[in-house]
């Protein structure tokens, strides 16, 4: 839940400050030991929901780019697999 809340509040703060792009690490997956696949599912889901939906004030998000800055091949694979899974749902 902390990863979800941190992602959501960061996206909200970016919109409130008219920031058009934001970058995230894979939160909690290093020393915290949170599973990469779950992190990817949560963070990508929050980004899609926020950018594709309303900001809570009846306005669309102004964020144009959400970037995930990943430090390992395993993290890259987890986030890429989650993106592909979501593309298959359309």
LUMTORPA-25902 format. One record per atom (N, C-alpha, C, O, CB): residue number from 1; residue in one letter; atom name; y, x, z. Coordinates in nm, 3 decimals, m for minus. Atoms other than C-alpha are relative to their C-alpha. Glycine has a CB too. Layout:
<atoms>
ATOM | num | residu | atome | y | x | z
ATOM | NUM | A | CA | Y | X | Z .
...
</atoms>
This chain:
<atoms>
ATOM | num | residu | atome | y | x | z
ATOM | 1 | X | N | m0.120 | 0.081 | 0.000 .
ATOM | 1 | X | CA | 0.000 | 0.000 | 0.000 .
ATOM | 1 | X | C | 0.127 | 0.087 | 0.000 .
ATOM | 1 | X | O | 0.230 | 0.048 | m0.057 .
ATOM | 1 | X | CB | m0.001 | m0.093 | 0.121 .
ATOM | 2 | X | N | m0.117 | m0.089 | m0.004 .
ATOM | 2 | X | CA | 0.237 | 0.293 | 0.068 .
ATOM | 2 | X | C | 0.036 | 0.051 | m0.140 .
ATOM | 2 | X | O | 0.153 | 0.064 | m0.173 .
ATOM | 2 | X | CB | m0.026 | 0.118 | 0.094 .
ATOM | 3 | X | N | m0.027 | m0.047 | 0.137 .
ATOM | 3 | X | CA | 0.199 | 0.419 | m0.288 .
ATOM | 3 | X | C | 0.066 | m0.112 | m0.080 .
ATOM | 3 | X | O | 0.161 | m0.087 | m0.155 .
ATOM | 3 | X | CB | m0.133 | 0.048 | m0.070 .
ATOM | 4 | X | N | m0.059 | 0.115 | 0.071 .
ATOM | 4 | X | CA | 0.274 | 0.073 | m0.424 .
ATOM | 4 | X | C | 0.146 | m0.020 | 0.043 .
ATOM | 4 | X | O | 0.234 | m0.037 | m0.042 .
ATOM | 4 | X | CB | m0.082 | m0.129 | 0.029 .
ATOM | 5 | X | N | m0.136 | 0.020 | m0.052 .
ATOM | 5 | X | CA | 0.580 | 0.035 | m0.200 .
ATOM | 5 | X | C | 0.094 | 0.113 | m0.044 .
ATOM | 5 | X | O | 0.209 | 0.087 | m0.081 .
ATOM | 5 | X | CB | m0.002 | m0.009 | 0.152 .
ATOM | 6 | X | N | m0.085 | m0.113 | 0.040 .
ATOM | 6 | X | CA | 0.712 | 0.384 | m0.280 .
ATOM | 6 | X | C | 0.035 | m0.007 | m0.148 .
ATOM | 6 | X | O | 0.148 | 0.020 | m0.187 .
ATOM | 6 | X | CB | m0.070 | 0.133 | 0.031 .
ATOM | 7 | X | N | m0.025 | 0.012 | 0.144 .
ATOM | 7 | X | CA | 0.675 | 0.329 | m0.654 .
ATOM | 7 | X | C | 0.098 | m0.113 | m0.027 .
ATOM | 7 | X | O | 0.194 | m0.097 | m0.102 .
ATOM | 7 | X | CB | m0.132 | m0.024 | m0.076 .
ATOM | 8 | X | N | m0.086 | 0.118 | 0.020 .
ATOM | 8 | X | CA | 0.833 | m0.016 | m0.640 .
ATOM | 8 | X | C | 0.143 | 0.027 | 0.046 .
ATOM | 8 | X | O | 0.238 | m0.006 | m0.026 .
ATOM | 8 | X | CB | m0.057 | m0.120 | 0.077 .
ATOM | 9 | X | N | m0.136 | m0.023 | m0.050 .
ATOM | 9 | X | CA | 1.128 | 0.094 | m0.426 .
ATOM | 9 | X | C | 0.073 | 0.106 | m0.081 .
ATOM | 9 | X | O | 0.195 | 0.099 | m0.096 .
ATOM | 9 | X | CB | m0.004 | 0.041 | 0.148 .
ATOM | 10 | X | N | m0.064 | m0.101 | 0.086 .
ATOM | 10 | X | CA | 1.193 | 0.398 | m0.646 .
ATOM | 10 | X | C | 0.048 | m0.061 | m0.130 .
ATOM | 10 | X | O | 0.158 | m0.030 | m0.176 .
ATOM | 10 | X | CB | m0.098 | 0.115 | m0.029 .
ATOM | 11 | X | N | m0.040 | 0.068 | 0.123 .
ATOM | 11 | X | CA | 1.201 | 0.183 | m0.958 .
ATOM | 11 | X | C | 0.120 | m0.091 | 0.025 .
ATOM | 11 | X | O | 0.213 | m0.097 | m0.055 .
ATOM | 11 | X | CB | m0.118 | m0.081 | m0.058 .
ATOM | 12 | X | N | m0.112 | 0.088 | m0.035 .
ATOM | 12 | X | CA | 1.430 | m0.066 | m0.786 .
ATOM | 12 | X | C | 0.128 | 0.082 | 0.020 .
ATOM | 12 | X | O | 0.234 | 0.043 | m0.029 .
ATOM | 12 | X | CB | m0.032 | m0.080 | 0.127 .
ATOM | 13 | X | N | m0.117 | m0.086 | m0.024 .
ATOM | 13 | X | CA | 1.665 | 0.213 | m0.671 .
ATOM | 13 | X | C | 0.054 | 0.056 | m0.131 .
ATOM | 13 | X | O | 0.175 | 0.066 | m0.149 .
ATOM | 13 | X | CB | m0.035 | 0.115 | 0.096 .
ATOM | 14 | X | N | m0.044 | m0.050 | 0.130 .
ATOM | 14 | X | CA | 1.674 | 0.354 | m1.023 .
ATOM | 14 | X | C | 0.082 | m0.106 | m0.073 .
ATOM | 14 | X | O | 0.188 | m0.076 | m0.128 .
ATOM | 14 | X | CB | m0.122 | 0.042 | m0.086 .
ATOM | 15 | X | N | m0.074 | 0.108 | 0.064 .
ATOM | 15 | X | CA | 1.782 | 0.017 | m1.160 .
ATOM | 15 | X | C | 0.134 | m0.025 | 0.068 .
ATOM | 15 | X | O | 0.236 | m0.044 | 0.001 .
ATOM | 15 | X | CB | m0.082 | m0.129 | 0.000 .
ATOM | 16 | X | N | m0.124 | 0.025 | m0.074 .
ATOM | 16 | X | CA | 2.041 | m0.033 | m0.887 .
ATOM | 16 | X | C | 0.105 | 0.108 | m0.026 .
ATOM | 16 | X | O | 0.225 | 0.083 | m0.012 .
ATOM | 16 | X | CB | m0.030 | m0.009 | 0.149 .
ATOM | 17 | X | N | m0.093 | m0.111 | 0.026 .
ATOM | 17 | X | CA | 2.193 | 0.304 | m0.975 .
ATOM | 17 | X | C | 0.016 | 0.028 | m0.149 .
ATOM | 17 | X | O | 0.065 | 0.134 | m0.187 .
ATOM | 17 | X | CB | m0.048 | 0.125 | 0.071 .
ATOM | 18 | X | N | m0.013 | m0.009 | 0.146 .
ATOM | 18 | X | CA | 2.181 | 0.246 | m1.353 .
ATOM | 18 | X | C | m0.064 | 0.127 | m0.056 .
ATOM | 18 | X | O | m0.011 | 0.188 | m0.149 .
ATOM | 18 | X | CB | 0.146 | m0.006 | m0.038 .
ATOM | 19 | X | N | 0.075 | m0.116 | 0.048 .
ATOM | 19 | X | CA | 1.929 | 0.527 | m1.401 .
ATOM | 19 | X | C | m0.095 | m0.050 | m0.108 .
ATOM | 19 | X | O | m0.166 | m0.149 | m0.089 .
ATOM | 19 | X | CB | m0.078 | 0.072 | 0.116 .
ATOM | 20 | X | N | 0.079 | 0.047 | 0.115 .
ATOM | 20 | X | CA | 1.753 | 0.497 | m1.736 .
ATOM | 20 | X | C | m0.138 | 0.063 | m0.012 .
ATOM | 20 | X | O | m0.222 | 0.013 | m0.086 .
ATOM | 20 | X | CB | 0.076 | 0.026 | m0.126 .
ATOM | 21 | X | N | 0.133 | m0.061 | 0.003 .
ATOM | 21 | X | CA | 1.458 | 0.729 | m1.677 .
ATOM | 21 | X | C | m0.036 | 0.049 | 0.141 .
ATOM | 21 | X | O | 0.052 | 0.082 | 0.221 .
ATOM | 21 | X | CB | m0.006 | 0.117 | m0.102 .
ATOM | 22 | X | N | 0.048 | m0.042 | m0.132 .
ATOM | 22 | X | CA | 1.245 | 0.824 | m1.378 .
ATOM | 22 | X | C | m0.133 | 0.072 | m0.019 .
ATOM | 22 | X | O | m0.212 | 0.038 | m0.108 .
ATOM | 22 | X | CB | m0.014 | m0.123 | 0.096 .
ATOM | 23 | X | N | 0.125 | m0.074 | 0.004 .
ATOM | 23 | X | CA | 0.963 | 1.069 | m1.317 .
ATOM | 23 | X | C | m0.068 | m0.009 | 0.136 .
ATOM | 23 | X | O | m0.003 | m0.004 | 0.240 .
ATOM | 23 | X | CB | 0.024 | 0.148 | m0.041 .
ATOM | 24 | X | N | 0.080 | 0.009 | m0.121 .
ATOM | 24 | X | CA | 0.683 | 1.039 | m1.064 .
ATOM | 24 | X | C | m0.112 | 0.103 | m0.003 .
ATOM | 24 | X | O | m0.168 | 0.130 | m0.109 .
ATOM | 24 | X | CB | m0.058 | m0.141 | 0.017 .
ATOM | 25 | X | N | 0.127 | m0.072 | m0.012 .
ATOM | 25 | X | CA | 0.411 | 1.273 | m0.940 .
ATOM | 25 | X | C | m0.109 | m0.103 | 0.031 .
ATOM | 25 | X | O | m0.079 | m0.221 | 0.053 .
ATOM | 25 | X | CB | 0.007 | 0.113 | 0.112 .
ATOM | 26 | X | N | 0.109 | 0.090 | m0.040 .
ATOM | 26 | X | CA | 0.071 | 1.122 | m0.868 .
ATOM | 26 | X | C | 0.000 | m0.003 | 0.154 .
ATOM | 26 | X | O | m0.063 | 0.081 | 0.218 .
ATOM | 26 | X | CB | m0.141 | 0.046 | m0.058 .
ATOM | 27 | X | N | m0.026 | 0.007 | m0.144 .
ATOM | 27 | X | CA | 0.167 | 1.014 | m0.515 .
ATOM | 27 | X | C | m0.127 | m0.004 | 0.084 .
ATOM | 27 | X | O | m0.218 | m0.082 | 0.056 .
ATOM | 27 | X | CB | 0.085 | m0.122 | 0.030 .
ATOM | 28 | X | N | 0.108 | 0.003 | m0.098 .
ATOM | 28 | X | CA | m0.074 | 1.090 | m0.232 .
ATOM | 28 | X | C | m0.130 | 0.064 | m0.041 .
ATOM | 28 | X | O | m0.225 | 0.064 | 0.037 .
ATOM | 28 | X | CB | m0.026 | m0.136 | 0.035 .
ATOM | 29 | X | N | 0.128 | m0.049 | 0.050 .
ATOM | 29 | X | CA | m0.339 | 1.256 | m0.444 .
ATOM | 29 | X | C | m0.027 | 0.148 | 0.030 .
ATOM | 29 | X | O | m0.139 | 0.195 | 0.010 .
ATOM | 29 | X | CB | m0.007 | m0.021 | m0.148 .
ATOM | 30 | X | N | 0.021 | m0.142 | m0.034 .
ATOM | 30 | X | CA | m0.287 | 1.616 | m0.334 .
ATOM | 30 | X | C | m0.059 | 0.012 | 0.139 .
ATOM | 30 | X | O | m0.176 | m0.020 | 0.161 .
ATOM | 30 | X | CB | 0.133 | 0.078 | m0.008 .
ATOM | 31 | X | N | 0.043 | m0.017 | m0.139 .
ATOM | 31 | X | CA | m0.308 | 1.691 | 0.036 .
ATOM | 31 | X | C | m0.045 | m0.133 | 0.060 .
ATOM | 31 | X | O | m0.134 | m0.136 | 0.144 .
ATOM | 31 | X | CB | 0.113 | 0.061 | 0.084 .
ATOM | 32 | X | N | 0.035 | 0.132 | m0.052 .
ATOM | 32 | X | CA | m0.325 | 1.315 | 0.105 .
ATOM | 32 | X | C | m0.140 | m0.045 | m0.037 .
ATOM | 32 | X | O | m0.199 | m0.127 | 0.032 .
ATOM | 32 | X | CB | 0.096 | m0.101 | m0.050 .
ATOM | 33 | X | N | 0.137 | 0.029 | 0.040 .
ATOM | 33 | X | CA | m0.656 | 1.295 | m0.081 .
ATOM | 33 | X | C | m0.025 | m0.138 | m0.057 .
ATOM | 33 | X | O | m0.140 | m0.181 | m0.066 .
ATOM | 33 | X | CB | m0.086 | 0.018 | 0.114 .
ATOM | 34 | X | N | 0.019 | 0.133 | 0.058 .
ATOM | 34 | X | CA | m0.594 | 0.953 | m0.236 .
ATOM | 34 | X | C | m0.064 | 0.014 | m0.138 .
ATOM | 34 | X | O | m0.027 | 0.104 | m0.213 .
ATOM | 34 | X | CB | 0.136 | m0.076 | m0.011 .
ATOM | 35 | X | N | 0.068 | m0.010 | 0.129 .
ATOM | 35 | X | CA | m0.822 | 0.892 | m0.538 .
ATOM | 35 | X | C | 0.095 | m0.014 | m0.120 .
ATOM | 35 | X | O | 0.179 | m0.104 | m0.122 .
ATOM | 35 | X | CB | m0.110 | m0.106 | m0.009 .
ATOM | 36 | X | N | m0.088 | 0.000 | 0.118 .
ATOM | 36 | X | CA | m0.653 | 0.967 | m0.872 .
ATOM | 36 | X | C | m0.006 | m0.131 | m0.078 .
ATOM | 36 | X | O | 0.098 | m0.183 | m0.120 .
ATOM | 36 | X | CB | m0.038 | 0.115 | m0.091 .
ATOM | 37 | X | N | 0.013 | 0.123 | 0.080 .
ATOM | 37 | X | CA | m0.790 | 0.660 | m1.050 .
ATOM | 37 | X | C | 0.072 | m0.117 | 0.067 .
ATOM | 37 | X | O | 0.138 | m0.196 | m0.001 .
ATOM | 37 | X | CB | m0.149 | m0.035 | m0.020 .
ATOM | 38 | X | N | m0.071 | 0.107 | m0.071 .
ATOM | 38 | X | CA | m0.658 | 0.425 | m0.781 .
ATOM | 38 | X | C | 0.150 | 0.020 | m0.004 .
ATOM | 38 | X | O | 0.226 | m0.076 | m0.020 .
ATOM | 38 | X | CB | m0.047 | m0.008 | 0.145 .
ATOM | 39 | X | N | m0.142 | m0.032 | 0.008 .
ATOM | 39 | X | CA | m0.323 | 0.601 | m0.779 .
ATOM | 39 | X | C | 0.055 | m0.040 | m0.137 .
ATOM | 39 | X | O | 0.160 | m0.103 | m0.148 .
ATOM | 39 | X | CB | 0.024 | 0.151 | 0.026 .
ATOM | 40 | X | N | m0.043 | 0.034 | 0.136 .
ATOM | 40 | X | CA | m0.297 | 0.565 | m1.157 .
ATOM | 40 | X | C | 0.009 | m0.150 | m0.018 .
ATOM | 40 | X | O | 0.106 | m0.200 | m0.076 .
ATOM | 40 | X | CB | m0.097 | 0.059 | m0.103 .
ATOM | 41 | X | N | m0.001 | 0.146 | 0.014 .
ATOM | 41 | X | CA | m0.386 | 0.196 | m1.141 .
ATOM | 41 | X | C | 0.122 | m0.061 | 0.070 .
ATOM | 41 | X | O | 0.189 | m0.148 | 0.014 .
ATOM | 41 | X | CB | m0.129 | m0.060 | 0.058 .
ATOM | 42 | X | N | m0.112 | 0.054 | m0.077 .
ATOM | 42 | X | CA | m0.124 | 0.126 | m0.874 .
ATOM | 42 | X | C | 0.134 | 0.036 | m0.065 .
ATOM | 42 | X | O | 0.217 | m0.052 | m0.089 .
ATOM | 42 | X | CB | m0.003 | 0.052 | 0.144 .
ATOM | 43 | X | N | m0.131 | m0.046 | 0.049 .
ATOM | 43 | X | CA | 0.160 | 0.336 | m1.016 .
ATOM | 43 | X | C | 0.031 | m0.053 | m0.139 .
ATOM | 43 | X | O | 0.142 | m0.097 | m0.165 .
ATOM | 43 | X | CB | 0.006 | 0.151 | 0.000 .
ATOM | 44 | X | N | m0.022 | 0.051 | 0.136 .
ATOM | 44 | X | CA | 0.116 | 0.237 | m1.379 .
ATOM | 44 | X | C | 0.023 | m0.151 | 0.005 .
ATOM | 44 | X | O | 0.108 | m0.203 | m0.067 .
ATOM | 44 | X | CB | m0.120 | 0.035 | m0.092 .
ATOM | 45 | X | N | m0.018 | 0.144 | m0.015 .
ATOM | 45 | X | CA | 0.081 | m0.127 | m1.277 .
ATOM | 45 | X | C | 0.139 | m0.037 | 0.048 .
ATOM | 45 | X | O | 0.202 | m0.128 | m0.004 .
ATOM | 45 | X | CB | m0.103 | m0.056 | 0.095 .
ATOM | 46 | X | N | m0.135 | 0.026 | m0.052 .
ATOM | 46 | X | CA | 0.402 | m0.118 | m1.076 .
ATOM | 46 | X | C | 0.106 | 0.029 | m0.106 .
ATOM | 46 | X | O | 0.203 | m0.046 | m0.120 .
ATOM | 46 | X | CB | 0.026 | 0.084 | 0.126 .
ATOM | 47 | X | N | m0.098 | m0.035 | 0.104 .
ATOM | 47 | X | CA | 0.589 | 0.055 | m1.359 .
ATOM | 47 | X | C | 0.003 | m0.107 | m0.109 .
ATOM | 47 | X | O | 0.110 | m0.148 | m0.153 .
ATOM | 47 | X | CB | m0.033 | 0.137 | m0.061 .
ATOM | 48 | X | N | 0.007 | 0.104 | 0.105 .
ATOM | 48 | X | CA | 0.469 | m0.199 | m1.617 .
ATOM | 48 | X | C | 0.061 | m0.130 | 0.051 .
ATOM | 48 | X | O | 0.140 | m0.194 | m0.019 .
ATOM | 48 | X | CB | m0.146 | m0.023 | m0.044 .
ATOM | 49 | X | N | m0.054 | 0.125 | m0.057 .
ATOM | 49 | X | CA | 0.546 | m0.493 | m1.388 .
ATOM | 49 | X | C | 0.152 | 0.006 | 0.012 .
ATOM | 49 | X | O | 0.221 | m0.091 | m0.019 .
ATOM | 49 | X | CB | m0.062 | m0.028 | 0.137 .
ATOM | 50 | X | N | m0.145 | m0.011 | m0.021 .
ATOM | 50 | X | CA | 0.894 | m0.363 | m1.308 .
ATOM | 50 | X | C | 0.077 | 0.005 | m0.132 .
ATOM | 50 | X | O | 0.172 | m0.071 | m0.152 .
ATOM | 50 | X | CB | 0.031 | 0.125 | 0.083 .
ATOM | 51 | X | N | m0.073 | m0.016 | 0.126 .
ATOM | 51 | X | CA | 1.003 | m0.256 | m1.653 .
ATOM | 51 | X | C | m0.018 | m0.122 | m0.089 .
ATOM | 51 | X | O | 0.074 | m0.158 | m0.163 .
ATOM | 51 | X | CB | m0.047 | 0.126 | m0.074 .
ATOM | 52 | X | N | 0.025 | 0.117 | 0.083 .
ATOM | 52 | X | CA | 0.846 | m0.558 | m1.819 .
ATOM | 52 | X | C | 0.047 | m0.130 | 0.060 .
ATOM | 52 | X | O | 0.049 | m0.233 | m0.007 .
ATOM | 52 | X | CB | m0.144 | m0.010 | m0.028 .
ATOM | 53 | X | N | m0.041 | 0.123 | m0.067 .
ATOM | 53 | X | CA | 0.972 | m0.808 | m1.564 .
ATOM | 53 | X | C | 0.144 | 0.004 | 0.044 .
ATOM | 53 | X | O | 0.225 | 0.080 | m0.008 .
ATOM | 53 | X | CB | m0.088 | m0.025 | 0.119 .
ATOM | 54 | X | N | m0.137 | 0.008 | m0.051 .
ATOM | 54 | X | CA | 1.281 | m0.894 | m1.373 .
ATOM | 54 | X | C | 0.018 | 0.093 | 0.119 .
ATOM | 54 | X | O | m0.080 | 0.130 | 0.184 .
ATOM | 54 | X | CB | 0.035 | m0.145 | 0.041 .
ATOM | 55 | X | N | m0.031 | m0.093 | m0.108 .
ATOM | 55 | X | CA | 1.452 | m0.670 | m1.119 .
ATOM | 55 | X | C | 0.017 | m0.072 | 0.133 .
ATOM | 55 | X | O | 0.042 | m0.006 | 0.234 .
ATOM | 55 | X | CB | 0.125 | 0.077 | m0.032 .
ATOM | 56 | X | N | m0.020 | 0.075 | m0.123 .
ATOM | 56 | X | CA | 1.477 | m0.945 | m0.859 .
ATOM | 56 | X | C | 0.136 | m0.067 | 0.004 .
ATOM | 56 | X | O | 0.161 | m0.149 | 0.092 .
ATOM | 56 | X | CB | m0.017 | 0.090 | 0.119 .
ATOM | 57 | X | N | m0.134 | 0.060 | 0.006 .
ATOM | 57 | X | CA | 1.834 | m1.038 | m0.953 .
ATOM | 57 | X | C | 0.016 | m0.081 | m0.128 .
ATOM | 57 | X | O | 0.128 | m0.111 | m0.171 .
ATOM | 57 | X | CB | 0.108 | 0.109 | 0.009 .
ATOM | 58 | X | N | m0.005 | 0.077 | 0.122 .
ATOM | 58 | X | CA | 1.741 | m1.232 | m1.264 .
ATOM | 58 | X | C | 0.034 | 0.083 | m0.122 .
ATOM | 58 | X | O | 0.060 | 0.028 | m0.230 .
ATOM | 58 | X | CB | 0.099 | m0.109 | 0.014 .
ATOM | 59 | X | N | m0.032 | m0.088 | 0.112 .
ATOM | 59 | X | CA | 1.808 | m0.929 | m1.483 .
ATOM | 59 | X | C | m0.124 | 0.081 | m0.038 .
ATOM | 59 | X | O | m0.213 | 0.103 | 0.044 .
ATOM | 59 | X | CB | 0.118 | 0.095 | 0.036 .
ATOM | 60 | X | N | 0.107 | m0.089 | 0.043 .
ATOM | 60 | X | CA | 1.574 | m0.716 | m1.688 .
ATOM | 60 | X | C | 0.030 | 0.140 | 0.047 .
ATOM | 60 | X | O | 0.145 | 0.178 | 0.068 .
ATOM | 60 | X | CB | m0.017 | m0.004 | m0.153 .
ATOM | 61 | X | N | m0.016 | m0.140 | m0.036 .
ATOM | 61 | X | CA | 1.516 | m0.359 | m1.589 .
ATOM | 61 | X | C | 0.070 | 0.074 | m0.113 .
ATOM | 61 | X | O | 0.049 | 0.044 | m0.230 .
ATOM | 61 | X | CB | m0.137 | 0.066 | 0.032 .
ATOM | 62 | X | N | m0.068 | m0.082 | 0.101 .
ATOM | 62 | X | CA | 1.737 | m0.107 | m1.766 .
ATOM | 62 | X | C | m0.071 | 0.134 | m0.018 .
ATOM | 62 | X | O | m0.026 | 0.218 | m0.096 .
ATOM | 62 | X | CB | 0.147 | 0.024 | 0.039 .
ATOM | 63 | X | N | 0.075 | m0.124 | 0.012 .
ATOM | 63 | X | CA | 1.482 | 0.171 | m1.726 .
ATOM | 63 | X | C | m0.065 | 0.006 | m0.137 .
ATOM | 63 | X | O | m0.133 | m0.087 | m0.180 .
ATOM | 63 | X | CB | m0.108 | 0.011 | 0.112 .
ATOM | 64 | X | N | 0.053 | m0.019 | 0.135 .
ATOM | 64 | X | CA | 1.385 | 0.306 | m2.066 .
ATOM | 64 | X | C | m0.122 | 0.092 | m0.003 .
ATOM | 64 | X | O | m0.202 | 0.086 | m0.096 .
ATOM | 64 | X | CB | 0.107 | 0.056 | m0.090 .
ATOM | 65 | X | N | 0.109 | m0.098 | 0.000 .
ATOM | 65 | X | CA | 1.141 | 0.581 | m1.968 .
ATOM | 65 | X | C | m0.052 | 0.020 | 0.141 .
ATOM | 65 | X | O | 0.025 | 0.050 | 0.233 .
ATOM | 65 | X | CB | 0.046 | 0.135 | m0.059 .
ATOM | 66 | X | N | 0.069 | m0.034 | m0.125 .
ATOM | 66 | X | CA | 0.890 | 0.618 | m1.686 .
ATOM | 66 | X | C | m0.097 | 0.111 | m0.036 .
ATOM | 66 | X | O | m0.185 | 0.094 | m0.120 .
ATOM | 66 | X | CB | m0.074 | m0.125 | 0.067 .
ATOM | 67 | X | N | 0.084 | m0.116 | 0.030 .
ATOM | 67 | X | CA | 0.727 | 0.958 | m1.687 .
ATOM | 67 | X | C | m0.082 | 0.034 | 0.124 .
ATOM | 67 | X | O | m0.031 | 0.033 | 0.236 .
ATOM | 67 | X | CB | 0.086 | 0.122 | m0.045 .
ATOM | 68 | X | N | 0.086 | m0.046 | m0.108 .
ATOM | 68 | X | CA | 0.430 | 1.068 | m1.476 .
ATOM | 68 | X | C | m0.023 | 0.149 | m0.021 .
ATOM | 68 | X | O | m0.079 | 0.191 | m0.122 .
ATOM | 68 | X | CB | m0.135 | m0.079 | 0.004 .
ATOM | 69 | X | N | 0.009 | m0.146 | 0.008 .
ATOM | 69 | X | CA | 0.440 | 1.441 | m1.407 .
ATOM | 69 | X | C | m0.126 | 0.039 | 0.076 .
ATOM | 69 | X | O | m0.131 | 0.030 | 0.199 .
ATOM | 69 | X | CB | 0.129 | 0.071 | 0.060 .
ATOM | 70 | X | N | 0.132 | m0.022 | m0.057 .
ATOM | 70 | X | CA | 0.081 | 1.545 | m1.346 .
ATOM | 70 | X | C | m0.037 | 0.148 | m0.006 .
ATOM | 70 | X | O | m0.010 | 0.216 | m0.105 .
ATOM | 70 | X | CB | m0.106 | m0.085 | m0.073 .
ATOM | 71 | X | N | 0.023 | m0.144 | m0.015 .
ATOM | 71 | X | CA | m0.041 | 1.884 | m1.231 .
ATOM | 71 | X | C | m0.142 | 0.045 | m0.026 .
ATOM | 71 | X | O | m0.172 | 0.164 | m0.011 .
ATOM | 71 | X | CB | 0.038 | 0.040 | 0.136 .
ATOM | 72 | X | N | 0.138 | m0.042 | 0.027 .
ATOM | 72 | X | CA | m0.409 | 1.882 | m1.323 .
ATOM | 72 | X | C | m0.057 | m0.079 | m0.117 .
ATOM | 72 | X | O | m0.008 | m0.187 | m0.151 .
ATOM | 72 | X | CB | m0.089 | m0.017 | 0.126 .
ATOM | 73 | X | N | 0.072 | 0.068 | 0.108 .
ATOM | 73 | X | CA | m0.640 | 1.790 | m1.606 .
ATOM | 73 | X | C | m0.062 | m0.131 | 0.051 .
ATOM | 73 | X | O | m0.063 | m0.232 | m0.019 .
ATOM | 73 | X | CB | m0.109 | 0.092 | m0.059 .
ATOM | 74 | X | N | 0.060 | 0.120 | m0.060 .
ATOM | 74 | X | CA | m0.813 | 1.543 | m1.372 .
ATOM | 74 | X | C | 0.103 | m0.112 | 0.013 .
ATOM | 74 | X | O | 0.073 | m0.228 | m0.016 .
ATOM | 74 | X | CB | m0.061 | 0.033 | 0.137 .
ATOM | 75 | X | N | m0.106 | 0.100 | m0.015 .
ATOM | 75 | X | CA | m0.484 | 1.365 | m1.300 .
ATOM | 75 | X | C | 0.039 | m0.055 | m0.137 .
ATOM | 75 | X | O | 0.054 | m0.176 | m0.154 .
ATOM | 75 | X | CB | 0.124 | 0.060 | 0.071 .
ATOM | 76 | X | N | m0.033 | 0.043 | 0.136 .
ATOM | 76 | X | CA | m0.397 | 1.354 | m1.670 .
ATOM | 76 | X | C | m0.105 | m0.097 | m0.052 .
ATOM | 76 | X | O | m0.071 | m0.200 | m0.109 .
ATOM | 76 | X | CB | 0.013 | 0.120 | m0.094 .
ATOM | 77 | X | N | 0.108 | 0.086 | 0.047 .
ATOM | 77 | X | CA | m0.736 | 1.204 | m1.750 .
ATOM | 77 | X | C | 0.003 | m0.137 | 0.070 .
ATOM | 77 | X | O | m0.015 | m0.240 | 0.005 .
ATOM | 77 | X | CB | m0.136 | 0.068 | 0.023 .
ATOM | 78 | X | N | m0.004 | 0.126 | m0.075 .
ATOM | 78 | X | CA | m0.707 | 0.941 | m1.474 .
ATOM | 78 | X | C | 0.113 | m0.090 | m0.049 .
ATOM | 78 | X | O | 0.093 | m0.210 | m0.068 .
ATOM | 78 | X | CB | 0.016 | 0.028 | 0.150 .
ATOM | 79 | X | N | m0.115 | 0.081 | 0.045 .
ATOM | 79 | X | CA | m0.362 | 0.827 | m1.588 .
ATOM | 79 | X | C | m0.018 | m0.043 | m0.145 .
ATOM | 79 | X | O | 0.017 | m0.156 | m0.180 .
ATOM | 79 | X | CB | 0.132 | 0.079 | 0.017 .
ATOM | 80 | X | N | 0.024 | 0.036 | 0.140 .
ATOM | 80 | X | CA | m0.459 | 0.834 | m1.957 .
ATOM | 80 | X | C | m0.104 | m0.111 | m0.010 .
ATOM | 80 | X | O | m0.089 | m0.204 | m0.090 .
ATOM | 80 | X | CB | m0.046 | 0.123 | m0.081 .
ATOM | 81 | X | N | 0.103 | 0.105 | 0.002 .
ATOM | 81 | X | CA | m0.771 | 0.627 | m1.888 .
ATOM | 81 | X | C | 0.057 | m0.134 | 0.046 .
ATOM | 81 | X | O | 0.022 | m0.239 | m0.009 .
ATOM | 81 | X | CB | m0.118 | 0.040 | 0.090 .
ATOM | 82 | X | N | m0.061 | 0.124 | m0.047 .
ATOM | 82 | X | CA | m0.566 | 0.370 | m1.695 .
ATOM | 82 | X | C | 0.090 | m0.061 | m0.108 .
ATOM | 82 | X | O | 0.090 | m0.182 | m0.128 .
ATOM | 82 | X | CB | 0.081 | 0.025 | 0.128 .
ATOM | 83 | X | N | m0.084 | 0.051 | 0.109 .
ATOM | 83 | X | CA | m0.316 | 0.342 | m1.980 .
ATOM | 83 | X | C | m0.086 | m0.062 | m0.110 .
ATOM | 83 | X | O | m0.054 | m0.170 | m0.160 .
ATOM | 83 | X | CB | 0.088 | 0.113 | m0.059 .
ATOM | 84 | X | N | 0.090 | 0.054 | 0.104 .
ATOM | 84 | X | CA | m0.599 | 0.292 | m2.231 .
ATOM | 84 | X | C | m0.063 | m0.131 | 0.045 .
ATOM | 84 | X | O | m0.077 | m0.223 | m0.035 .
ATOM | 84 | X | CB | m0.109 | 0.102 | m0.034 .
ATOM | 85 | X | N | 0.059 | 0.123 | m0.054 .
ATOM | 85 | X | CA | m0.760 | 0.031 | m2.007 .
ATOM | 85 | X | C | 0.100 | m0.115 | m0.011 .
ATOM | 85 | X | O | 0.064 | m0.227 | m0.048 .
ATOM | 85 | X | CB | m0.044 | 0.020 | 0.147 .
ATOM | 86 | X | N | m0.101 | 0.105 | 0.006 .
ATOM | 86 | X | CA | m0.434 | m0.162 | m1.991 .
ATOM | 86 | X | C | 0.034 | m0.037 | m0.144 .
ATOM | 86 | X | O | 0.063 | m0.153 | m0.172 .
ATOM | 86 | X | CB | 0.127 | 0.044 | 0.072 .
ATOM | 87 | X | N | m0.025 | 0.032 | 0.142 .
ATOM | 87 | X | CA | m0.379 | m0.137 | m2.366 .
ATOM | 87 | X | C | m0.108 | m0.093 | m0.053 .
ATOM | 87 | X | O | m0.082 | m0.179 | m0.136 .
ATOM | 87 | X | CB | 0.006 | 0.130 | m0.086 .
ATOM | 88 | X | N | 0.111 | 0.085 | 0.043 .
ATOM | 88 | X | CA | m0.720 | m0.297 | m2.414 .
ATOM | 88 | X | C | 0.010 | m0.143 | 0.048 .
ATOM | 88 | X | O | m0.056 | m0.231 | m0.006 .
ATOM | 88 | X | CB | m0.129 | 0.058 | 0.048 .
ATOM | 89 | X | N | m0.019 | 0.135 | m0.055 .
ATOM | 89 | X | CA | m0.608 | m0.599 | m2.209 .
ATOM | 89 | X | C | 0.095 | m0.085 | m0.081 .
ATOM | 89 | X | O | 0.098 | m0.207 | m0.065 .
ATOM | 89 | X | CB | 0.050 | 0.009 | 0.140 .
ATOM | 90 | X | N | m0.102 | 0.077 | 0.073 .
ATOM | 90 | X | CA | m0.333 | m0.699 | m2.450 .
ATOM | 90 | X | C | m0.059 | m0.097 | m0.096 .
ATOM | 90 | X | O | 0.015 | m0.168 | m0.165 .
ATOM | 90 | X | CB | 0.092 | 0.091 | m0.074 .
</atoms>
